[in-house]
Amino acid sequence: MIEVYGIPNCDTVKKARVWLTDNNIEFTFQDFKKITVETATIQNWIDAFGLDVVINKRGTTWRKLSDDEKALCESADTVIPLILSNLSMVKRPILVQDGKAVLIGFKAEDWAKYFQ
């Protein structure tokens, strides 16, 4: 089972979804705006990719955080509640296969290599 987490109007997420469809890979889309993400799921992403990769420091959500909130992003223990209340601060898309986070962001060559 493949799940793609993200926001539907994100250009990178759109590209990933089109790529999966064009390559006949079945998936379920998990819209950050419509689902509840559990603490364990966020921890899974951090364990798989590292905190610095999971947090999108190039996005508008990051820029809108206060300095105190940004300071919370130094540790998984303190950042998870912040992520849960601001899912758009997560780099997208995240591809999860059989419950395990395997890819983050979208580069067609990386996805093609993974699905060989």
Beta strands, then each sheet from edge to edge (+ up, - down):
strand 1: 2-6
strand 2: 28-31
strand 3: 94-97
strand 4: 100-104
sheet 1: 2+ 1+ 3- 4+
end
